[in-house]
């Protein structure tokens, strides 16, 4: 165990006491705005990833449909179009 360094503890205490108060309305407002911006970035990243995965899946279905249609078979043919593609 290290011995207590009283001088270092005084400097740390001085530094902490010189920091601005974090419980002001301005700080809360700015923190909330920054937090919301970060959360929005996370949501947009998730939506981008989901859209990419959905696009890949649609591409695979279309490739499978093209292969099935070129062989003249009905196996693997998606159900009739219902207006969502």
PDB file of N, CA, C and O in Angstrom:
ATOM      1  N   UNK A   1       0.853  -1.181   0.000  1.00  0.00           N
ATOM      2  CA  UNK A   1       0.000   0.000   0.000  1.00  0.00           C
ATOM      3  C   UNK A   1       0.893   1.238   0.000  1.00  0.00           C
ATOM      4  O   UNK A   1       1.914   1.288   0.686  1.00  0.00           O
ATOM      5  N   UNK A   2       0.488   2.226  -0.781  1.00  0.00           N
ATOM      6  CA  UNK A   2       1.256   3.472  -0.879  1.00  0.00           C
ATOM      7  C   UNK A   2       0.899   4.410   0.261  1.00  0.00           C
ATOM      8  O   UNK A   2      -0.241   4.429   0.725  1.00  0.00           O
ATOM      9  N   UNK A   3       1.873   5.188   0.710  1.00  0.00           N
ATOM     10  CA  UNK A   3       1.570   6.176   1.757  1.00  0.00           C
ATOM     11  C   UNK A   3       0.735   7.320   1.180  1.00  0.00           C
ATOM     12  O   UNK A   3       0.826   7.621  -0.010  1.00  0.00           O
ATOM     13  N   UNK A   4      -0.065   7.946   2.013  1.00  0.00           N
ATOM     14  CA  UNK A   4      -0.892   9.075   1.580  1.00  0.00           C
ATOM     15  C   UNK A   4      -0.008  10.262   1.263  1.00  0.00           C
ATOM     16  O   UNK A   4       0.879  10.609   2.042  1.00  0.00           O
ATOM     17  N   UNK A   5      -0.247  10.883   0.124  1.00  0.00           N
ATOM     18  CA  UNK A   5       0.485  12.081  -0.273  1.00  0.00           C
ATOM     19  C   UNK A   5      -0.438  13.272  -0.031  1.00  0.00           C
ATOM     20  O   UNK A   5      -1.275  13.606  -0.871  1.00  0.00           O
ATOM     21  N   UNK A   6      -0.274  13.902   1.121  1.00  0.00           N
ATOM     22  CA  UNK A   6      -1.163  14.998   1.520  1.00  0.00           C
ATOM     23  C   UNK A   6      -1.098  16.159   0.534  1.00  0.00           C
ATOM     24  O   UNK A   6      -2.124  16.779   0.256  1.00  0.00           O
ATOM     25  N   UNK A   7       0.064  16.464   0.008  1.00  0.00           N
ATOM     26  CA  UNK A   7       0.189  17.560  -0.950  1.00  0.00           C
ATOM     27  C   UNK A   7      -0.620  17.264  -2.211  1.00  0.00           C
ATOM     28  O   UNK A   7      -1.304  18.143  -2.736  1.00  0.00           O
ATOM     29  N   UNK A   8      -0.539  16.028  -2.691  1.00  0.00           N
ATOM     30  CA  UNK A   8      -1.299  15.640  -3.878  1.00  0.00           C
ATOM     31  C   UNK A   8      -2.795  15.694  -3.599  1.00  0.00           C
ATOM     32  O   UNK A   8      -3.561  16.133  -4.457  1.00  0.00           O
ATOM     33  N   UNK A   9      -3.222  15.263  -2.432  1.00  0.00           N
ATOM     34  CA  UNK A   9      -4.636  15.315  -2.075  1.00  0.00           C
ATOM     35  C   UNK A   9      -5.133  16.758  -2.022  1.00  0.00           C
ATOM     36  O   UNK A   9      -6.260  17.036  -2.430  1.00  0.00           O
ATOM     37  N   UNK A  10      -4.300  17.684  -1.520  1.00  0.00           N
ATOM     38  CA  UNK A  10      -4.689  19.098  -1.479  1.00  0.00           C
ATOM     39  C   UNK A  10      -4.833  19.656  -2.889  1.00  0.00           C
ATOM     40  O   UNK A  10      -5.754  20.424  -3.167  1.00  0.00           O
ATOM     41  N   UNK A  11      -3.915  19.266  -3.784  1.00  0.00           N
ATOM     42  CA  UNK A  11      -3.997  19.751  -5.169  1.00  0.00           C
ATOM     43  C   UNK A  11      -5.249  19.200  -5.863  1.00  0.00           C
ATOM     44  O   UNK A  11      -5.919  19.915  -6.608  1.00  0.00           O
ATOM     45  N   UNK A  12      -5.552  17.947  -5.615  1.00  0.00           N
ATOM     46  CA  UNK A  12      -6.761  17.355  -6.202  1.00  0.00           C
ATOM     47  C   UNK A  12      -8.006  18.054  -5.667  1.00  0.00           C
ATOM     48  O   UNK A  12      -8.925  18.365  -6.424  1.00  0.00           O
ATOM     49  N   UNK A  13      -8.029  18.297  -4.365  1.00  0.00           N
ATOM     50  CA  UNK A  13      -9.164  18.973  -3.754  1.00  0.00           C
ATOM     51  C   UNK A  13      -9.323  20.379  -4.333  1.00  0.00           C
ATOM     52  O   UNK A  13     -10.441  20.818  -4.602  1.00  0.00           O
ATOM     53  N   UNK A  14      -8.220  21.075  -4.523  1.00  0.00           N
ATOM     54  CA  UNK A  14      -8.251  22.421  -5.090  1.00  0.00           C
ATOM     55  C   UNK A  14      -8.773  22.393  -6.523  1.00  0.00           C
ATOM     56  O   UNK A  14      -9.565  23.249  -6.917  1.00  0.00           O
ATOM     57  N   UNK A  15      -8.329  21.410  -7.296  1.00  0.00           N
ATOM     58  CA  UNK A  15      -8.772  21.286  -8.674  1.00  0.00           C
ATOM     59  C   UNK A  15     -10.273  20.998  -8.746  1.00  0.00           C
ATOM     60  O   UNK A  15     -10.990  21.610  -9.538  1.00  0.00           O
ATOM     61  N   UNK A  16     -10.732  20.088  -7.935  1.00  0.00           N
ATOM     62  CA  UNK A  16     -12.152  19.724  -7.930  1.00  0.00           C
ATOM     63  C   UNK A  16     -13.005  20.914  -7.506  1.00  0.00           C
ATOM     64  O   UNK A  16     -14.063  21.150  -8.088  1.00  0.00           O
ATOM     65  N   UNK A  17     -12.566  21.654  -6.518  1.00  0.00           N
ATOM     66  CA  UNK A  17     -13.361  22.797  -6.060  1.00  0.00           C
ATOM     67  C   UNK A  17     -13.355  23.936  -7.068  1.00  0.00           C
ATOM     68  O   UNK A  17     -14.236  24.794  -7.022  1.00  0.00           O
ATOM     69  N   UNK A  18     -12.391  23.967  -7.974  1.00  0.00           N
ATOM     70  CA  UNK A  18     -12.359  25.030  -8.983  1.00  0.00           C
ATOM     71  C   UNK A  18     -13.249  24.731 -10.177  1.00  0.00           C
ATOM     72  O   UNK A  18     -13.506  25.615 -10.994  1.00  0.00           O
ATOM     73  N   UNK A  19     -13.724  23.494 -10.288  1.00  0.00           N
ATOM     74  CA  UNK A  19     -14.602  23.141 -11.392  1.00  0.00           C
ATOM     75  C   UNK A  19     -15.961  23.819 -11.222  1.00  0.00           C
ATOM     76  O   UNK A  19     -16.427  24.009 -10.099  1.00  0.00           O
ATOM     77  N   UNK A  20     -16.597  24.186 -12.342  1.00  0.00           N
ATOM     78  CA  UNK A  20     -17.917  24.824 -12.233  1.00  0.00           C
ATOM     79  C   UNK A  20     -18.959  23.839 -11.713  1.00  0.00           C
ATOM     80  O   UNK A  20     -18.818  22.623 -11.843  1.00  0.00           O
ATOM     81  N   UNK A  21     -19.991  24.396 -11.129  1.00  0.00           N
ATOM     82  CA  UNK A  21     -21.087  23.571 -10.617  1.00  0.00           C
ATOM     83  C   UNK A  21     -21.808  22.907 -11.790  1.00  0.00           C
ATOM     84  O   UNK A  21     -22.056  23.549 -12.811  1.00  0.00           O
ATOM     85  N   UNK A  22     -22.138  21.648 -11.648  1.00  0.00           N
ATOM     86  CA  UNK A  22     -22.782  20.905 -12.721  1.00  0.00           C
ATOM     87  C   UNK A  22     -24.285  20.784 -12.520  1.00  0.00           C
ATOM     88  O   UNK A  22     -24.950  20.017 -13.217  1.00  0.00           O
ATOM     89  N   UNK A  23     -24.808  21.528 -11.585  1.00  0.00           N
ATOM     90  CA  UNK A  23     -26.226  21.411 -11.271  1.00  0.00           C
ATOM     91  C   UNK A  23     -26.995  22.669 -11.663  1.00  0.00           C
ATOM     92  O   UNK A  23     -28.025  22.987 -11.068  1.00  0.00           O
ATOM     93  N   UNK A  24     -26.485  23.387 -12.675  1.00  0.00           N
ATOM     94  CA  UNK A  24     -27.150  24.614 -13.103  1.00  0.00           C
ATOM     95  C   UNK A  24     -28.128  24.303 -14.233  1.00  0.00           C
ATOM     96  O   UNK A  24     -27.960  23.308 -14.937  1.00  0.00           O
ATOM     97  N   UNK A  25     -29.131  25.130 -14.411  1.00  0.00           N
ATOM     98  CA  UNK A  25     -30.080  24.914 -15.516  1.00  0.00           C
ATOM     99  C   UNK A  25     -29.391  24.927 -16.887  1.00  0.00           C
ATOM    100  O   UNK A  25     -29.757  24.157 -17.775  1.00  0.00           O
ATOM    101  N   UNK A  26     -28.399  25.797 -17.054  1.00  0.00           N
ATOM    102  CA  UNK A  26     -27.689  25.869 -18.338  1.00  0.00           C
ATOM    103  C   UNK A  26     -26.972  24.550 -18.618  1.00  0.00           C
ATOM    104  O   UNK A  26     -27.048  24.022 -19.727  1.00  0.00           O
ATOM    105  N   UNK A  27     -26.271  24.016 -17.606  1.00  0.00           N
ATOM    106  CA  UNK A  27     -25.570  22.747 -17.795  1.00  0.00           C
ATOM    107  C   UNK A  27     -26.550  21.636 -18.129  1.00  0.00           C
ATOM    108  O   UNK A  27     -26.306  20.841 -19.036  1.00  0.00           O
ATOM    109  N   UNK A  28     -27.651  21.576 -17.405  1.00  0.00           N
ATOM    110  CA  UNK A  28     -28.639  20.525 -17.648  1.00  0.00           C
ATOM    111  C   UNK A  28     -29.184  20.610 -19.068  1.00  0.00           C
ATOM    112  O   UNK A  28     -29.361  19.585 -19.728  1.00  0.00           O
ATOM    113  N   UNK A  29     -29.450  21.823 -19.542  1.00  0.00           N
ATOM    114  CA  UNK A  29     -29.968  22.017 -20.889  1.00  0.00           C
ATOM    115  C   UNK A  29     -28.948  21.584 -21.940  1.00  0.00           C
ATOM    116  O   UNK A  29     -29.292  20.884 -22.892  1.00  0.00           O
ATOM    117  N   UNK A  30     -27.695  22.000 -21.767  1.00  0.00           N
ATOM    118  CA  UNK A  30     -26.649  21.633 -22.720  1.00  0.00           C
ATOM    119  C   UNK A  30     -26.374  20.125 -22.691  1.00  0.00           C
ATOM    120  O   UNK A  30     -26.158  19.505 -23.732  1.00  0.00           O
ATOM    121  N   UNK A  31     -26.385  19.550 -21.495  1.00  0.00           N
ATOM    122  CA  UNK A  31     -26.162  18.108 -21.373  1.00  0.00           C
ATOM    123  C   UNK A  31     -27.280  17.328 -22.062  1.00  0.00           C
ATOM    124  O   UNK A  31     -27.024  16.342 -22.753  1.00  0.00           O
ATOM    125  N   UNK A  32     -28.510  17.773 -21.870  1.00  0.00           N
ATOM    126  CA  UNK A  32     -29.650  17.113 -22.495  1.00  0.00           C
ATOM    127  C   UNK A  32     -29.560  17.194 -24.021  1.00  0.00           C
ATOM    128  O   UNK A  32     -29.855  16.222 -24.716  1.00  0.00           O
ATOM    129  N   UNK A  33     -29.156  18.344 -24.534  1.00  0.00           N
ATOM    130  CA  UNK A  33     -29.016  18.504 -25.986  1.00  0.00           C
ATOM    131  C   UNK A  33     -27.923  17.580 -26.523  1.00  0.00           C
ATOM    132  O   UNK A  33     -28.118  16.920 -27.544  1.00  0.00           O
ATOM    133  N   UNK A  34     -26.784  17.529 -25.848  1.00  0.00           N
ATOM    134  CA  UNK A  34     -25.692  16.647 -26.279  1.00  0.00           C
ATOM    135  C   UNK A  34     -26.111  15.181 -26.202  1.00  0.00           C
ATOM    136  O   UNK A  34     -25.808  14.395 -27.100  1.00  0.00           O
ATOM    137  N   UNK A  35     -26.798  14.824 -25.146  1.00  0.00           N
ATOM    138  CA  UNK A  35     -27.260  13.447 -24.970  1.00  0.00           C
ATOM    139  C   UNK A  35     -28.248  13.068 -26.073  1.00  0.00           C
ATOM    140  O   UNK A  35     -28.168  11.976 -26.635  1.00  0.00           O
ATOM    141  N   UNK A  36     -29.165  13.959 -26.376  1.00  0.00           N
ATOM    142  CA  UNK A  36     -30.139  13.696 -27.438  1.00  0.00           C
ATOM    143  C   UNK A  36     -29.457  13.557 -28.793  1.00  0.00           C
ATOM    144  O   UNK A  36     -29.834  12.702 -29.594  1.00  0.00           O
ATOM    145  N   UNK A  37     -28.448  14.399 -29.056  1.00  0.00           N
ATOM    146  CA  UNK A  37     -27.711  14.302 -30.317  1.00  0.00           C
ATOM    147  C   UNK A  37     -27.009  12.954 -30.426  1.00  0.00           C
ATOM    148  O   UNK A  37     -27.020  12.329 -31.487  1.00  0.00           O
ATOM    149  N   UNK A  38     -26.404  12.509 -29.339  1.00  0.00           N
ATOM    150  CA  UNK A  38     -25.707  11.221 -29.356  1.00  0.00           C
ATOM    151  C   UNK A  38     -26.695  10.067 -29.566  1.00  0.00           C
ATOM    152  O   UNK A  38     -26.413   9.146 -30.333  1.00  0.00           O
ATOM    153  N   UNK A  39     -27.827  10.111 -28.903  1.00  0.00           N
ATOM    154  CA  UNK A  39     -28.837   9.068 -29.067  1.00  0.00           C
ATOM    155  C   UNK A  39     -29.396   9.054 -30.491  1.00  0.00           C
ATOM    156  O   UNK A  39     -29.661   7.988 -31.047  1.00  0.00           O
ATOM    157  N   UNK A  40     -29.573  10.232 -31.075  1.00  0.00           N
ATOM    158  CA  UNK A  40     -30.056  10.303 -32.450  1.00  0.00           C
ATOM    159  C   UNK A  40     -29.050   9.673 -33.404  1.00  0.00           C
ATOM    160  O   UNK A  40     -29.435   8.979 -34.344  1.00  0.00           O
ATOM    161  N   UNK A  41     -27.762   9.911 -33.168  1.00  0.00           N
ATOM    162  CA  UNK A  41     -26.723   9.300 -34.005  1.00  0.00           C
ATOM    163  C   UNK A  41     -26.760   7.775 -33.890  1.00  0.00           C
ATOM    164  O   UNK A  41     -26.577   7.074 -34.885  1.00  0.00           O
ATOM    165  N   UNK A  42     -26.993   7.263 -32.694  1.00  0.00           N
ATOM    166  CA  UNK A  42     -27.085   5.814 -32.493  1.00  0.00           C
ATOM    167  C   UNK A  42     -28.301   5.248 -33.238  1.00  0.00           C
ATOM    168  O   UNK A  42     -28.206   4.203 -33.881  1.00  0.00           O
ATOM    169  N   UNK A  43     -29.423   5.930 -33.152  1.00  0.00           N
ATOM    170  CA  UNK A  43     -30.637   5.471 -33.838  1.00  0.00           C
ATOM    171  C   UNK A  43     -30.428   5.483 -35.352  1.00  0.00           C
ATOM    172  O   UNK A  43     -30.819   4.538 -36.038  1.00  0.00           O
ATOM    173  N   UNK A  44     -29.816   6.544 -35.874  1.00  0.00           N
ATOM    174  CA  UNK A  44     -29.578   6.623 -37.314  1.00  0.00           C
ATOM    175  C   UNK A  44     -28.621   5.532 -37.780  1.00  0.00           C
ATOM    176  O   UNK A  44     -28.798   4.969 -38.860  1.00  0.00           O
ATOM    177  N   UNK A  45     -27.619   5.236 -36.979  1.00  0.00           N
ATOM    178  CA  UNK A  45     -26.692   4.154 -37.328  1.00  0.00           C
ATOM    179  C   UNK A  45     -27.424   2.815 -37.360  1.00  0.00           C
ATOM    180  O   UNK A  45     -27.203   2.010 -38.264  1.00  0.00           O
ATOM    181  N   UNK A  46     -28.283   2.577 -36.392  1.00  0.00           N
ATOM    182  CA  UNK A  46     -29.054   1.322 -36.356  1.00  0.00           C
ATOM    183  C   UNK A  46     -29.988   1.225 -37.561  1.00  0.00           C
ATOM    184  O   UNK A  46     -30.103   0.163 -38.173  1.00  0.00           O
ATOM    185  N   UNK A  47     -30.650   2.319 -37.901  1.00  0.00           N
ATOM    186  CA  UNK A  47     -31.541   2.311 -39.061  1.00  0.00           C
ATOM    187  C   UNK A  47     -30.766   2.071 -40.357  1.00  0.00           C
ATOM    188  O   UNK A  47     -31.250   1.377 -41.251  1.00  0.00           O
ATOM    189  N   UNK A  48     -29.579   2.638 -40.456  1.00  0.00           N
ATOM    190  CA  UNK A  48     -28.750   2.421 -41.631  1.00  0.00           C
ATOM    191  C   UNK A  48     -28.366   0.957 -41.756  1.00  0.00           C
ATOM    192  O   UNK A  48     -28.417   0.386 -42.846  1.00  0.00           O
ATOM    193  N   UNK A  49     -27.981   0.349 -40.639  1.00  0.00           N
ATOM    194  CA  UNK A  49     -27.607  -1.060 -40.660  1.00  0.00           C
ATOM    195  C   UNK A  49     -28.803  -1.944 -41.013  1.00  0.00           C
ATOM    196  O   UNK A  49     -28.673  -2.874 -41.808  1.00  0.00           O
ATOM    197  N   UNK A  50     -29.940  -1.663 -40.437  1.00  0.00           N
ATOM    198  CA  UNK A  50     -31.142  -2.436 -40.716  1.00  0.00           C
ATOM    199  C   UNK A  50     -31.527  -2.315 -42.190  1.00  0.00           C
ATOM    200  O   UNK A  50     -31.890  -3.307 -42.822  1.00  0.00           O
ATOM    201  N   UNK A  51     -31.447  -1.106 -42.731  1.00  0.00           N
ATOM    202  CA  UNK A  51     -31.776  -0.888 -44.140  1.00  0.00           C
ATOM    203  C   UNK A  51     -30.830  -1.664 -45.044  1.00  0.00           C
ATOM    204  O   UNK A  51     -31.255  -2.243 -46.044  1.00  0.00           O
ATOM    205  N   UNK A  52     -29.548  -1.676 -44.693  1.00  0.00           N
ATOM    206  CA  UNK A  52     -28.566  -2.419 -45.476  1.00  0.00           C
ATOM    207  C   UNK A  52     -28.858  -3.917 -45.439  1.00  0.00           C
ATOM    208  O   UNK A  52     -28.808  -4.585 -46.472  1.00  0.00           O
ATOM    209  N   UNK A  53     -29.160  -4.443 -44.262  1.00  0.00           N
ATOM    210  CA  UNK A  53     -29.489  -5.876 -44.137  1.00  0.00           C
ATOM    211  C   UNK A  53     -30.753  -6.216 -44.911  1.00  0.00           C
ATOM    212  O   UNK A  53     -30.817  -7.259 -45.562  1.00  0.00           O
ATOM    213  N   UNK A  54     -31.745  -5.360 -44.851  1.00  0.00           N
ATOM    214  CA  UNK A  54     -32.986  -5.586 -45.588  1.00  0.00           C
ATOM    215  C   UNK A  54     -32.727  -5.570 -47.093  1.00  0.00           C
ATOM    216  O   UNK A  54     -33.274  -6.390 -47.830  1.00  0.00           O
ATOM    217  N   UNK A  55     -31.900  -4.645 -47.542  1.00  0.00           N
ATOM    218  CA  UNK A  55     -31.551  -4.569 -48.956  1.00  0.00           C
ATOM    219  C   UNK A  55     -30.834  -5.844 -49.410  1.00  0.00           C
ATOM    220  O   UNK A  55     -31.128  -6.381 -50.478  1.00  0.00           O
ATOM    221  N   UNK A  56     -29.896  -6.320 -48.595  1.00  0.00           N
ATOM    222  CA  UNK A  56     -29.194  -7.569 -48.928  1.00  0.00           C
ATOM    223  C   UNK A  56     -30.171  -8.737 -49.018  1.00  0.00           C
ATOM    224  O   UNK A  56     -30.066  -9.566 -49.922  1.00  0.00           O
ATOM    225  N   UNK A  57     -31.106  -8.806 -48.100  1.00  0.00           N
ATOM    226  CA  UNK A  57     -32.090  -9.887 -48.098  1.00  0.00           C
ATOM    227  C   UNK A  57     -32.969  -9.831 -49.338  1.00  0.00           C
ATOM    228  O   UNK A  57     -33.239 -10.860 -49.957  1.00  0.00           O
ATOM    229  N   UNK A  58     -33.414  -8.643 -49.701  1.00  0.00           N
ATOM    230  CA  UNK A  58     -34.239  -8.488 -50.905  1.00  0.00           C
ATOM    231  C   UNK A  58     -33.438  -8.903 -52.135  1.00  0.00           C
ATOM    232  O   UNK A  58     -33.962  -9.579 -53.020  1.00  0.00           O
ATOM    233  N   UNK A  59     -32.167  -8.501 -52.193  1.00  0.00           N
ATOM    234  CA  UNK A  59     -31.316  -8.909 -53.321  1.00  0.00           C
ATOM    235  C   UNK A  59     -31.208 -10.424 -53.419  1.00  0.00           C
ATOM    236  O   UNK A  59     -31.274 -10.977 -54.517  1.00  0.00           O
ATOM    237  N   UNK A  60     -31.044 -11.101 -52.288  1.00  0.00           N
ATOM    238  CA  UNK A  60     -30.937 -12.567 -52.285  1.00  0.00           C
ATOM    239  C   UNK A  60     -32.241 -13.217 -52.748  1.00  0.00           C
ATOM    240  O   UNK A  60     -32.220 -14.200 -53.490  1.00  0.00           O
ATOM    241  N   UNK A  61     -33.358 -12.675 -52.316  1.00  0.00           N
ATOM    242  CA  UNK A  61     -34.650 -13.213 -52.740  1.00  0.00           C
ATOM    243  C   UNK A  61     -34.813 -13.028 -54.241  1.00  0.00           C
ATOM    244  O   UNK A  61     -35.284 -13.933 -54.930  1.00  0.00           O
ATOM    245  N   UNK A  62     -34.430 -11.872 -54.750  1.00  0.00           N
ATOM    246  CA  UNK A  62     -34.562 -11.626 -56.185  1.00  0.00           C
ATOM    247  C   UNK A  62     -33.652 -12.543 -56.997  1.00  0.00           C
ATOM    248  O   UNK A  62     -34.044 -13.016 -58.064  1.00  0.00           O
ATOM    249  N   UNK A  63     -32.436 -12.796 -56.501  1.00  0.00           N
ATOM    250  CA  UNK A  63     -31.534 -13.719 -57.189  1.00  0.00           C
ATOM    251  C   UNK A  63     -32.136 -15.123 -57.187  1.00  0.00           C
ATOM    252  O   UNK A  63     -32.124 -15.805 -58.212  1.00  0.00           O
ATOM    253  N   UNK A  64     -32.656 -15.552 -56.053  1.00  0.00           N
ATOM    254  CA  UNK A  64     -33.265 -16.879 -55.968  1.00  0.00           C
ATOM    255  C   UNK A  64     -34.473 -16.968 -56.894  1.00  0.00           C
ATOM    256  O   UNK A  64     -34.676 -18.001 -57.532  1.00  0.00           O
ATOM    257  N   UNK A  65     -35.260 -15.938 -56.981  1.00  0.00           N
ATOM    258  CA  UNK A  65     -36.435 -15.914 -57.855  1.00  0.00           C
ATOM    259  C   UNK A  65     -36.007 -15.990 -59.314  1.00  0.00           C
ATOM    260  O   UNK A  65     -36.604 -16.723 -60.102  1.00  0.00           O
ATOM    261  N   UNK A  66     -34.951 -15.217 -59.682  1.00  0.00           N
ATOM    262  CA  UNK A  66     -34.457 -15.245 -61.060  1.00  0.00           C
ATOM    263  C   UNK A  66     -33.954 -16.633 -61.436  1.00  0.00           C
ATOM    264  O   UNK A  66     -34.219 -17.101 -62.543  1.00  0.00           O
ATOM    265  N   UNK A  67     -33.236 -17.299 -60.541  1.00  0.00           N
ATOM    266  CA  UNK A  67     -32.724 -18.649 -60.819  1.00  0.00           C
ATOM    267  C   UNK A  67     -33.868 -19.629 -61.007  1.00  0.00           C
ATOM    268  O   UNK A  67     -33.838 -20.470 -61.905  1.00  0.00           O
ATOM    269  N   UNK A  68     -34.879 -19.514 -60.151  1.00  0.00           N
ATOM    270  CA  UNK A  68     -36.024 -20.414 -60.226  1.00  0.00           C
ATOM    271  C   UNK A  68     -36.791 -20.186 -61.521  1.00  0.00           C
ATOM    272  O   UNK A  68     -37.218 -21.143 -62.167  1.00  0.00           O
ATOM    273  N   UNK A  69     -36.967 -18.934 -61.900  1.00  0.00           N
ATOM    274  CA  UNK A  69     -37.724 -18.608 -63.107  1.00  0.00           C
ATOM    275  C   UNK A  69     -36.969 -19.058 -64.359  1.00  0.00           C
ATOM    276  O   UNK A  69     -37.583 -19.496 -65.332  1.00  0.00           O
ATOM    277  N   UNK A  70     -35.633 -18.950 -64.335  1.00  0.00           N
ATOM    278  CA  UNK A  70     -34.864 -19.336 -65.520  1.00  0.00           C
ATOM    279  C   UNK A  70     -34.857 -20.849 -65.721  1.00  0.00           C
ATOM    280  O   UNK A  70     -34.649 -21.317 -66.841  1.00  0.00           O
ATOM    281  N   UNK A  71     -35.079 -21.620 -64.658  1.00  0.00           N
ATOM    282  CA  UNK A  71     -35.129 -23.077 -64.761  1.00  0.00           C
ATOM    283  C   UNK A  71     -36.531 -23.556 -65.127  1.00  0.00           C
ATOM    284  O   UNK A  71     -36.745 -24.741 -65.385  1.00  0.00           O
ATOM    285  N   UNK A  72     -37.465 -22.641 -65.148  1.00  0.00           N
ATOM    286  CA  UNK A  72     -38.817 -23.003 -65.523  1.00  0.00           C
ATOM    287  C   UNK A  72     -39.618 -23.626 -64.410  1.00  0.00           C
ATOM    288  O   UNK A  72     -40.730 -24.097 -64.650  1.00  0.00           O
ATOM    289  N   UNK A  73     -39.100 -23.647 -63.209  1.00  0.00           N
ATOM    290  CA  UNK A  73     -39.817 -24.264 -62.099  1.00  0.00           C
ATOM    291  C   UNK A  73     -40.529 -23.246 -61.240  1.00  0.00           C
ATOM    292  O   UNK A  73     -40.284 -22.043 -61.340  1.00  0.00           O
ATOM    293  N   UNK A  74     -41.401 -23.735 -60.405  1.00  0.00           N
ATOM    294  CA  UNK A  74     -42.127 -22.856 -59.499  1.00  0.00           C
ATOM    295  C   UNK A  74     -41.551 -22.912 -58.101  1.00  0.00           C
ATOM    296  O   UNK A  74     -41.993 -22.174 -57.220  1.00  0.00           O
ATOM    297  N   UNK A  75     -40.574 -23.771 -57.881  1.00  0.00           N
ATOM    298  CA  UNK A  75     -40.004 -23.933 -56.544  1.00  0.00           C
ATOM    299  C   UNK A  75     -39.249 -22.671 -56.154  1.00  0.00           C
ATOM    300  O   UNK A  75     -38.432 -22.174 -56.929  1.00  0.00           O
ATOM    301  N   UNK A  76     -39.507 -22.160 -54.985  1.00  0.00           N
ATOM    302  CA  UNK A  76     -38.823 -20.983 -54.492  1.00  0.00           C
ATOM    303  C   UNK A  76     -39.400 -19.676 -55.011  1.00  0.00           C
ATOM    304  O   UNK A  76     -38.846 -18.606 -54.759  1.00  0.00           O
ATOM    305  N   UNK A  77     -40.491 -19.757 -55.720  1.00  0.00           N
ATOM    306  CA  UNK A  77     -41.113 -18.541 -56.251  1.00  0.00           C
ATOM    307  C   UNK A  77     -41.849 -17.852 -55.125  1.00  0.00           C
ATOM    308  O   UNK A  77     -42.639 -18.477 -54.418  1.00  0.00           O
ATOM    309  N   UNK A  78     -41.593 -16.565 -54.954  1.00  0.00           N
ATOM    310  CA  UNK A  78     -42.291 -15.851 -53.877  1.00  0.00           C
ATOM    311  C   UNK A  78     -43.776 -15.740 -54.180  1.00  0.00           C
ATOM    312  O   UNK A  78     -44.181 -15.873 -55.335  1.00  0.00           O
ATOM    313  N   UNK A  79     -44.586 -15.501 -53.171  1.00  0.00           N
ATOM    314  CA  UNK A  79     -46.025 -15.354 -53.387  1.00  0.00           C
ATOM    315  C   UNK A  79     -46.302 -14.174 -54.325  1.00  0.00           C
ATOM    316  O   UNK A  79     -45.425 -13.340 -54.547  1.00  0.00           O
ATOM    317  N   UNK A  80     -47.493 -14.106 -54.862  1.00  0.00           N
ATOM    318  CA  UNK A  80     -47.835 -13.015 -55.783  1.00  0.00           C
ATOM    319  C   UNK A  80     -47.574 -11.658 -55.151  1.00  0.00           C
ATOM    320  O   UNK A  80     -47.656 -11.484 -53.935  1.00  0.00           O
ATOM    321  N   UNK A  81     -47.261 -10.712 -56.008  1.00  0.00           N
ATOM    322  CA  UNK A  81     -46.932  -9.347 -55.564  1.00  0.00           C
ATOM    323  C   UNK A  81     -48.158  -8.694 -54.931  1.00  0.00           C
ATOM    324  O   UNK A  81     -49.248  -8.698 -55.504  1.00  0.00           O
ATOM    325  N   UNK A  82     -47.955  -8.128 -53.727  1.00  0.00           N
ATOM    326  CA  UNK A  82     -49.048  -7.482 -53.021  1.00  0.00           C
ATOM    327  C   UNK A  82     -48.798  -5.998 -52.860  1.00  0.00           C
ATOM    328  O   UNK A  82     -49.403  -5.361 -51.998  1.00  0.00           O
ATOM    329  N   UNK A  83     -47.918  -5.434 -53.671  1.00  0.00           N
ATOM    330  CA  UNK A  83     -47.697  -3.991 -53.635  1.00  0.00           C
ATOM    331  C   UNK A  83     -46.676  -3.525 -52.611  1.00  0.00           C
ATOM    332  O   UNK A  83     -46.532  -2.318 -52.421  1.00  0.00           O
ATOM    333  N   UNK A  84     -45.960  -4.424 -51.941  1.00  0.00           N
ATOM    334  CA  UNK A  84     -44.985  -3.974 -50.952  1.00  0.00           C
ATOM    335  C   UNK A  84     -43.562  -4.043 -51.459  1.00  0.00           C
ATOM    336  O   UNK A  84     -42.660  -3.660 -50.714  1.00  0.00           O
ATOM    337  N   UNK A  85     -43.291  -4.499 -52.661  1.00  0.00           N
ATOM    338  CA  UNK A  85     -41.947  -4.489 -53.238  1.00  0.00           C
ATOM    339  C   UNK A  85     -41.866  -3.526 -54.376  1.00  0.00           C
ATOM    340  O   UNK A  85     -40.808  -3.381 -54.988  1.00  0.00           O
TER     341      UNK A  85
END
